[in-house]
Amino acid sequence: MSLVDNFNKLRAEIPKEIEIVAVSKTKPNEAILELYNHGHLVFGENKVQELTQKYNELPKDIKWHLIGHLQTNKVKYIAPFVTLIHSVDKIKLLKEINKQALKNNRIIDCLLEIKIAQEDSKFGLSFNEAEQLIQSSELKDLNNVRIIGLMGMATYTFEDVVVLNEFQSLKSFFDKIKQTYFAEKEYFKELSMGMSGDYKIAINTGATIVRVGSIIFGSRK
Ligand SMILES: *Cc1c(COP(=O)(O)O)cnc(C)c1O
C-alpha cells in the first residue's frame, strides 16, 4: 500500500469533521509531497529546526502544526508561518509566542498541553496549572495568541482501559474549561488527542484533532 492508500483508508475511517494532522517528522519531503499532491495540507512536526527547514523547502500553502515541545528561544523561527502550536505548557512561552506573533502581524492559535499520562518524561500542565494559566491576569494582555483548545498524550501502553481513562479525564476537563472560561468563545473547540496507536479511542472520547504519523508514513527508525 502507498502512503496515499494508507491515508485514504484512515480518512475513510475517521469522521469528516475530525482533522487529521499527518505527522511527518523524520520523513523526507518527497513523502510529504506525495500526500500534498493528493490534496492533504495539514502536517505536524515535533522539532523546530526540521519544521522550519521543511517549511522553506515545501509549498507555502501547507498548514504546519508544531506538536512537540517548544523552547522559548525558538519561537521566533516558526512564528511567521506556523498554523497551530499544540504544546504550550507555560505562560512564559505564551508571552513569547504573543511577542513574535505581534512582530509578524499575526494571531497565532495555540493549544494548552495537558499532562494526562502516568509517565515522568512527558511535558504538559496539570489540570490545576492549566486552570491557573487560563485565569491569570497576564493572559488578558496577550492579544496576538488565541487558545483554541487542549492537547494531551496518553500513556504508551497496550492497556486500552488506561488510555481510555486518560482521554476521558481530558475530555471532562475540556468541557469544564469551555463552560467556565470560554462559554461565549466559539473558537475554543479543539481537543487534540490520539496517535497511531490510540486514535480510535481518542475519537470515541471526543477528539477533534488526531495526530497520526506511522500509520500513514510507516514506522520511523
Ligand atoms: C510522533 C508524534 C505523534 C505521531 O505518532 P505516531 O505514533 O507515529 O502516530 C503524535 N503526537 C506527537 C506529539 C508526536 O510527537
The ligand as an SDF file (V2000), in Angstrom:
LIG
                    3D

 15 15  0  0  0  0  0  0  0  0999 V2000
    5.3130   11.5000   16.8020 C   0  0  0  0  0  0  0  0  0  0  0  0
    4.1120   12.1210   17.4240 C   0  0  0  0  0  0  0  0  0  0  0  0
    2.8180   11.7310   17.0360 C   0  0  0  0  0  0  0  0  0  0  0  0
    2.5330   10.6560   15.9950 C   0  0  0  0  0  0  0  0  0  0  0  0
    2.9670    9.4120   16.4340 O   0  0  0  0  0  0  0  0  0  0  0  0
    2.5790    8.0720   15.6210 P   0  0  0  0  0  0  0  0  0  0  0  0
    2.5840    7.0270   16.6660 O   0  0  0  0  0  0  0  0  0  0  0  0
    3.6290    7.8860   14.5860 O   0  0  0  0  0  0  0  0  0  0  0  0
    1.2340    8.2670   15.0330 O   0  0  0  0  0  0  0  0  0  0  0  0
    1.7550   12.3800   17.6330 C   0  0  0  0  0  0  0  0  0  0  0  0
    1.9190   13.3500   18.5600 N   0  0  0  0  0  0  0  0  0  0  0  0
    3.1530   13.7340   18.9570 C   0  0  0  0  0  0  0  0  0  0  0  0
    3.2620   14.8120   19.9800 C   0  0  0  0  0  0  0  0  0  0  0  0
    4.2760   13.1400   18.4070 C   0  0  0  0  0  0  0  0  0  0  0  0
    5.4960   13.5260   18.8090 O   0  0  0  0  0  0  0  0  0  0  0  0
  1  2  1  0
  2  3  1  0
  2 14  2  0
  3  4  1  0
  3 10  2  0
  4  5  1  0
  5  6  1  0
  6  7  2  0
  6  8  1  0
  6  9  1  0
 10 11  1  0
 11 12  2  0
 12 13  1  0
 12 14  1  0
 14 15  1  0
M  END
$$$$
